[in-house]
Structures are given as C-alpha cells and as structure tokens.
C-alpha cells in the first residue's frame, strides 16, 4: 500500500487515481480502511493492482461504481476476497440509505475478520471516499477526524456525498435533529476551509487516463 515516502505531489492528480491510500487514525495507526480509484481497464494491469491490494492485507473490496464490476476478476483469481458491489451514479444527487447500509455492512464484516478493506469508485474522488467516511463514523470516529484522515491519505478527495453519510449515520445512531444539524454544520465548515476544485481534479484525472 502507499506510504508517506515517495508519494505524488498533491496536485499530481493522475498519479493519485489508482494509488491505494491508507487511512490512518489520529495516532498514526492504520484504520484498516484503504481508499483508491478503480482497477485499470487493461486486465493484466488490473490483476497486478489487485495482487498489490491483496499482498497489502486487503481481504475485501467495496466497489461503489455502477458503471462496472470486477466481481468475475476477483472471483477467478482471489476467491477468498470478499467483493461487495454497491454501485451508484456519481451525479451529485442524494445517495440512499440502502447504499450506505450495504457498503458499510460489507466493509465492517471484512474489518471484523482482521483484514483491510479497499473502498473505491472510479476515480476515488467522491463515491468511494464518502462511503469510507460513513464507515469511519460507524467505527466511532468524530466527523472532523474522519474527514482529515481521508483527505490526508488522499488529497484529491471531494467527499460530495459526506452530507448524505451524516444523515444516514444520524438515523442509524438515533441522533436528534440537533445532533445531525451540528454534524452537518461541522462538515460544511470543514469543506469550506479545505475546499478543492472537484471539477478541475476530475478533468485532470481524465486527461491523465487518456479520456
């Protein structure tokens, strides 16, 4: 998996696309959560990536893309790896509770075995990181700690569905309306203070990937 040494520059967006990024807790320990982009469209390159994930300790994958599935590839080469496909569109709309329910449940099952879980979408900018954020909330993380950990691990994340994650978690945890509002205000303040141009990042990743 990735390490602090030799990482790309934060604005080298194409280099971050398929780089596995380890989410660390505030004490610097590994949370068990890895955030990245998808497997390459070239099957040989994809298999090399998948092997890297497994060698790095991944026992499960939560794939948040609706546009593709790697279920057959994973089953053929690593049948013991849990593959959870919870695809949704990255259209900026509201994400349903069922999406978070399925993705987080699958990830927690993997973590409960002591394995690491790779959470990804296509570019690793919005869907995958937002799912990872919901997962960290379920693991007992505070809102800002989770946001900081994900952005520190992967500087290109936009997290545009984090608001949905808070709403979902608040219902799951039995939060009051005031608690949800406070958490969403905390998220908004953090996103404004740590803003990135998500559209620009997406364009740059696309250019680097040749499409």
C-alpha positions as CSV (number, residue, x, y, z in Angstrom):
1,X,0.0,0.0,0.0
2,X,1.0,3.6,-0.2
3,X,3.4,5.2,2.4
4,X,4.5,8.7,3.3
5,X,7.7,8.3,1.4
6,X,7.6,8.8,-2.3
7,X,4.0,9.9,-2.6
8,X,3.0,12.0,-5.6
9,X,2.6,15.8,-5.2
10,X,-0.9,16.7,-4.0
11,X,-1.6,18.3,-7.4
12,X,-0.3,15.3,-9.5
13,X,-3.9,14.2,-9.8
14,X,-3.4,11.5,-12.4
15,X,-0.8,9.8,-10.2
16,X,-3.3,9.6,-7.3
17,X,-6.1,8.0,-9.5
18,X,-5.3,4.3,-8.8
19,X,-2.9,4.7,-5.8
20,X,-4.1,2.8,-2.8
21,X,-4.2,5.3,0.1
22,X,-4.1,4.0,3.7
23,X,-6.4,5.9,6.1
24,X,-4.6,6.4,9.4
25,X,-6.1,7.2,12.7
26,X,-5.1,10.4,14.7
27,X,-2.3,8.4,16.4
28,X,-0.9,7.3,13.1
29,X,-2.1,3.7,13.3
30,X,-3.8,2.0,10.3
31,X,-7.6,2.1,10.5
32,X,-7.9,-0.9,8.2
33,X,-9.5,1.3,5.5
34,X,-7.9,1.9,2.1
35,X,-9.3,4.4,-0.4
36,X,-8.4,4.4,-4.1
37,X,-9.7,4.5,-7.7
38,X,-10.7,1.5,-9.7
39,X,-8.8,-1.3,-11.3
40,X,-7.3,-0.5,-14.7
41,X,-9.3,-1.3,-17.9
42,X,-6.3,-3.4,-19.1
43,X,-6.8,-6.9,-17.5
44,X,-3.1,-7.5,-16.9
45,X,-2.6,-4.2,-15.2
46,X,-5.8,-4.7,-13.2
47,X,-4.6,-8.1,-12.0
48,X,-1.3,-6.5,-10.9
49,X,-3.2,-3.9,-9.0
50,X,-5.5,-6.5,-7.4
51,X,-2.4,-8.5,-6.3
52,X,-1.0,-5.4,-4.7
53,X,-4.2,-4.9,-2.7
54,X,-4.2,-8.5,-1.5
55,X,-0.5,-8.5,-0.7
56,X,-1.1,-5.3,1.3
57,X,-3.6,-7.1,3.5
58,X,-6.9,-6.5,1.8
59,X,-9.4,-9.2,2.5
60,X,-12.4,-7.3,1.0
61,X,-13.3,-4.7,-1.6
62,X,-16.3,-2.3,-1.6
63,X,-16.8,-1.2,-5.2
64,X,-19.1,1.9,-5.3
65,X,-19.3,2.2,-9.2
66,X,-22.5,1.5,-11.0
67,X,-20.7,1.6,-14.4
68,X,-18.6,-1.6,-14.0
69,X,-18.0,-4.7,-11.9
70,X,-14.8,-6.6,-11.2
71,X,-16.7,-9.5,-9.5
72,X,-15.6,-12.1,-12.1
73,X,-11.9,-11.0,-12.0
74,X,-11.8,-11.1,-8.2
75,X,-13.6,-14.4,-8.0
76,X,-11.3,-16.0,-10.6
77,X,-8.0,-15.0,-9.0
78,X,-8.8,-14.3,-5.3
79,X,-11.9,-16.2,-4.4
80,X,-11.3,-15.7,-0.7
81,X,-11.5,-11.9,-1.1
82,X,-15.0,-10.5,-0.3
83,X,-16.3,-8.4,-3.1
84,X,-19.2,-6.1,-2.3
85,X,-20.6,-4.2,-5.3
86,X,-22.8,-1.3,-4.3
87,X,-22.9,0.8,-7.5
88,X,-24.5,4.3,-7.7
89,X,-24.2,7.1,-10.1
90,X,-21.8,9.9,-9.4
91,X,-24.3,12.5,-10.4
92,X,-24.3,14.8,-7.4
93,X,-27.7,13.6,-6.3
94,X,-28.7,12.3,-2.9
95,X,-27.4,8.9,-2.1
96,X,-29.9,6.5,-0.4
97,X,-29.6,4.9,3.0
98,X,-29.6,1.4,1.3
99,X,-26.3,2.3,-0.4
100,X,-24.6,3.1,2.9
101,X,-26.3,0.2,4.6
102,X,-24.8,-2.4,2.1
103,X,-21.4,-0.8,1.7
104,X,-20.7,-0.3,5.4
105,X,-22.1,-3.7,6.4
106,X,-19.8,-5.4,3.9
107,X,-16.8,-3.4,5.0
108,X,-17.4,-4.0,8.7
109,X,-17.6,-7.7,8.0
110,X,-14.1,-7.6,6.4
111,X,-12.7,-5.5,9.2
112,X,-14.2,-7.8,11.8
113,X,-12.0,-10.6,10.4
114,X,-8.9,-8.5,11.0
115,X,-8.4,-7.8,7.2
116,X,-8.1,-4.5,5.5
117,X,-10.9,-3.3,3.2
118,X,-10.4,-1.4,-0.1
119,X,-13.2,1.1,-0.7
120,X,-13.2,2.6,-4.2
121,X,-15.2,4.1,-7.0
122,X,-13.9,5.1,-10.5
123,X,-11.5,8.0,-9.6
124,X,-11.5,7.7,-5.8
125,X,-12.8,11.3,-5.5
126,X,-16.5,11.2,-4.3
127,X,-18.3,7.9,-4.0
128,X,-15.6,5.8,-2.5
129,X,-14.3,8.4,-0.1
130,X,-17.9,9.2,1.0
131,X,-18.5,5.6,1.7
132,X,-15.2,5.4,3.7
133,X,-16.4,8.4,5.7
134,X,-19.6,6.7,6.6
135,X,-17.6,3.6,7.6
136,X,-15.4,5.6,9.9
137,X,-18.4,7.2,11.5
138,X,-19.7,3.7,12.3
139,X,-16.3,2.8,13.7
140,X,-16.7,5.6,16.2
141,X,-14.7,8.4,14.6
142,X,-15.6,12.0,15.1
143,X,-16.7,13.9,12.0
144,X,-13.6,16.2,11.6
145,X,-11.1,13.4,12.5
146,X,-12.6,11.2,9.7
147,X,-12.5,14.0,7.1
148,X,-9.0,14.9,7.9
149,X,-7.8,11.3,7.8
150,X,-9.3,10.7,4.4
151,X,-8.1,13.9,2.8
152,X,-4.6,13.5,4.4
153,X,-4.4,10.0,2.9
154,X,-5.8,11.0,-0.5
155,X,-5.5,14.8,-1.2
156,X,-7.8,14.6,-4.3
157,X,-11.0,13.5,-2.5
158,X,-14.1,15.7,-2.8
159,X,-16.4,13.9,-0.5
160,X,-19.5,15.4,-2.0
161,X,-21.8,12.7,-0.5
162,X,-20.5,13.1,3.0
163,X,-23.6,15.1,3.9
164,X,-25.7,12.1,3.0
165,X,-23.4,9.9,5.0
166,X,-24.0,12.1,8.1
167,X,-27.8,12.0,7.6
168,X,-27.7,8.2,7.2
169,X,-25.5,7.7,10.2
170,X,-27.6,10.0,12.3
171,X,-30.7,7.9,11.6
172,X,-28.8,4.7,12.3
173,X,-27.3,6.0,15.6
174,X,-30.5,7.6,16.8
175,X,-29.2,11.2,16.8
176,X,-31.5,14.1,17.4
177,X,-32.3,16.6,14.7
178,X,-30.0,19.0,16.5
179,X,-27.1,16.5,16.6
180,X,-27.5,15.9,12.8
181,X,-27.6,19.6,12.2
182,X,-24.4,20.2,14.3
183,X,-22.6,17.4,12.5
184,X,-23.6,18.8,9.1
185,X,-22.5,22.3,10.1
186,X,-19.1,20.8,11.2
187,X,-18.8,19.1,7.8
188,X,-19.8,22.3,5.9
189,X,-17.2,24.4,7.8
190,X,-14.5,21.8,7.1
191,X,-15.3,21.5,3.4
192,X,-15.2,25.3,3.1
193,X,-12.0,25.6,4.9
194,X,-10.3,22.8,3.0
195,X,-12.0,23.3,-0.4
196,X,-10.7,21.8,-3.6
197,X,-11.9,22.3,-7.1
198,X,-13.5,18.9,-7.7
199,X,-14.4,19.6,-11.3
200,X,-10.8,20.5,-12.0
201,X,-9.5,17.4,-10.3
202,X,-11.8,15.2,-12.4
203,X,-10.8,16.8,-15.6
204,X,-7.1,16.3,-14.8
205,X,-7.6,12.7,-13.9
206,X,-9.4,12.1,-17.1
207,X,-6.6,13.8,-19.1
208,X,-4.0,11.6,-17.4
209,X,-6.0,8.5,-18.1
210,X,-6.4,9.4,-21.8
211,X,-10.2,10.0,-22.0
